[in-house]
Amino acid sequence: MKSRPRKGLLLACAAMLVAGPARSAGLGEAQVRAFVARQERSWNDGALEAWSAGFRPDATFTDQYRTPAGEIVPYGTSTLSQARTQSRKHRAAAQVSETGRIVRIALGPDGRSAEVVSRVVSRTRTAKGVRIACAERRQDLVLAEGDLRSKGQTDTFSRCPR
């Protein structure tokens, strides 16, 4: 009789080992996806205050280009304040929209951070026509006091797939 409970306990322990360490309640994939969707919606609606509220005050924005040979050519980095100013100027002269598709979410083991990689297509309409740009966007998100914020984003532009 004693062997059955012991066998059950051994099976339960083995199942826990296979499943891996328990993660504490914290940041989840659904929360990350909702954050990215909110940011895209705010950007497309031209709600720059709502969009910028999704970033930490010390966020940085980096633009770079990946050549067809795979070389990375940096364009520059700006602060949140600079990005907001540049966005206002850009939007005053054009209609801007983005569509993104998340390709990877890596939740941090601490349950309070995540790295998100998205494929983003930007459309800029001016009097001269429409310009389409494609980029891979990387963001590091952090959960602080219940609020999810981005530490910034790195957009690596490349030729759009046909």
C-alpha positions as CSV (number, residue, x, y, z in Angstrom):
1,M,0.0,0.0,0.0
2,K,2.8,2.4,0.8
3,S,4.4,2.0,-2.6
4,R,1.4,3.5,-4.4
5,P,1.4,6.9,-2.6
6,R,5.2,7.0,-3.0
7,K,4.9,6.2,-6.7
8,G,2.3,9.0,-7.1
9,L,4.6,11.4,-5.3
10,L,7.5,10.4,-7.6
11,L,5.4,10.9,-10.7
12,A,4.3,14.3,-9.5
13,C,7.9,15.4,-8.8
14,A,9.0,14.1,-12.2
15,A,6.2,16.1,-13.9
16,M,7.3,19.2,-12.1
17,L,10.9,18.7,-13.3
18,V,9.8,18.2,-16.9
19,A,7.5,21.3,-16.7
20,G,10.4,23.5,-15.5
21,P,10.5,26.1,-12.8
22,A,7.3,27.8,-11.8
23,R,7.0,31.4,-12.9
24,S,5.5,33.8,-10.5
25,A,2.5,35.7,-11.7
26,G,3.6,38.7,-13.7
27,L,3.9,39.8,-17.2
28,G,2.3,37.5,-19.8
29,E,2.2,37.2,-23.5
30,A,-1.4,38.5,-23.7
31,Q,-0.4,41.6,-21.8
32,V,2.5,42.2,-24.2
33,R,0.3,41.7,-27.3
34,A,-2.3,44.2,-25.9
35,F,0.4,46.8,-25.2
36,V,1.9,46.5,-28.7
37,A,-1.7,46.8,-30.2
38,R,-2.4,49.9,-28.1
39,Q,0.8,51.5,-29.2
40,E,0.0,50.8,-32.9
41,R,-3.6,52.1,-32.5
42,S,-2.4,55.3,-30.7
43,W,0.3,55.9,-33.4
44,N,-2.2,55.4,-36.3
45,D,-4.8,57.6,-34.6
46,G,-2.2,60.4,-34.3
47,A,-2.6,60.3,-30.5
48,L,1.0,61.1,-29.8
49,E,0.5,61.8,-26.1
50,A,-1.1,58.3,-25.6
51,W,1.6,56.8,-27.8
52,S,4.5,58.4,-25.9
53,A,2.9,57.5,-22.5
54,G,3.8,53.9,-23.4
55,F,7.5,54.7,-23.1
56,R,9.7,55.2,-20.0
57,P,11.0,58.8,-19.7
58,D,14.5,57.5,-20.5
59,A,13.5,55.6,-23.6
60,T,15.7,55.7,-26.7
61,F,14.8,55.3,-30.3
62,T,17.3,54.0,-32.8
63,D,17.0,53.8,-36.5
64,Q,19.3,51.7,-38.7
65,Y,19.4,50.1,-42.1
66,R,20.3,46.5,-43.0
67,T,21.9,46.5,-46.5
68,P,21.2,43.6,-48.8
69,A,24.6,42.2,-47.8
70,G,23.4,42.2,-44.2
71,E,25.5,45.1,-43.0
72,I,23.9,47.4,-40.4
73,V,24.2,51.1,-41.1
74,P,23.1,53.3,-38.1
75,Y,21.0,56.4,-38.8
76,G,20.9,57.7,-35.2
77,T,19.4,57.6,-31.8
78,S,17.0,60.0,-30.2
79,T,15.4,60.5,-26.8
80,L,11.6,60.3,-26.2
81,S,11.3,64.1,-26.3
82,Q,13.2,64.2,-29.6
83,A,11.1,61.4,-31.1
84,R,7.9,63.2,-30.0
85,T,9.0,66.4,-31.7
86,Q,10.1,64.6,-34.9
87,S,6.8,62.7,-35.0
88,R,4.8,65.9,-34.7
89,K,6.7,67.5,-37.6
90,H,6.5,64.4,-39.7
91,R,2.7,64.1,-39.1
92,A,2.1,67.8,-39.9
93,A,3.4,67.1,-43.5
94,A,2.1,63.6,-44.1
95,Q,-0.5,60.9,-43.3
96,V,1.3,58.2,-41.4
97,S,0.2,54.6,-40.5
98,E,1.9,51.4,-39.5
99,T,0.9,47.8,-39.4
100,G,2.9,45.4,-37.3
101,R,3.1,41.7,-36.8
102,I,4.7,40.3,-33.7
103,V,7.2,37.5,-34.6
104,R,8.7,36.8,-31.2
105,I,8.0,37.5,-27.6
106,A,10.6,36.5,-25.0
107,L,9.3,36.8,-21.5
108,G,11.9,37.5,-18.9
109,P,12.5,35.0,-16.2
110,D,11.7,37.7,-13.6
111,G,8.1,38.0,-14.8
112,R,8.6,41.8,-15.2
113,S,10.2,42.2,-18.6
114,A,9.9,41.0,-22.2
115,E,11.6,41.5,-25.5
116,V,9.3,41.9,-28.5
117,V,10.3,41.6,-32.1
118,S,7.8,42.8,-34.8
119,R,7.8,43.2,-38.5
120,V,6.5,46.7,-39.2
121,V,5.3,48.2,-42.5
122,S,5.0,52.0,-42.5
123,R,3.0,54.0,-45.0
124,T,3.7,57.7,-45.4
125,R,1.3,59.6,-47.7
126,T,2.4,63.1,-48.9
127,A,1.4,65.3,-51.9
128,K,4.2,63.5,-53.8
129,G,2.7,60.0,-53.2
130,V,3.0,57.1,-50.9
131,R,6.3,55.8,-49.4
132,I,6.4,52.4,-47.9
133,A,9.1,51.3,-45.5
134,C,9.6,47.9,-43.8
135,A,11.5,47.3,-40.6
136,E,12.2,44.8,-37.8
137,R,11.3,46.5,-34.5
138,R,12.8,45.4,-31.2
139,Q,11.4,46.7,-27.9
140,D,12.3,45.8,-24.4
141,L,9.3,46.1,-22.1
142,V,9.3,46.4,-18.4
143,L,6.5,46.1,-15.8
144,A,6.8,48.6,-13.0
145,E,4.1,49.3,-10.4
146,G,1.6,47.5,-12.6
147,D,2.3,49.6,-15.7
148,L,3.9,48.2,-18.8
149,R,6.4,50.5,-20.5
150,S,8.8,50.3,-23.3
151,K,12.5,51.2,-22.8
152,G,12.5,52.3,-26.4
153,Q,12.7,50.7,-29.8
154,T,15.2,49.9,-32.5
155,D,13.9,49.9,-36.0
156,T,16.1,48.1,-38.5
157,F,14.9,49.1,-42.0
158,S,15.4,46.9,-45.0
159,R,13.9,46.3,-48.4
160,C,10.3,45.3,-48.2
161,P,9.6,41.7,-49.3
162,R,7.8,41.5,-52.6
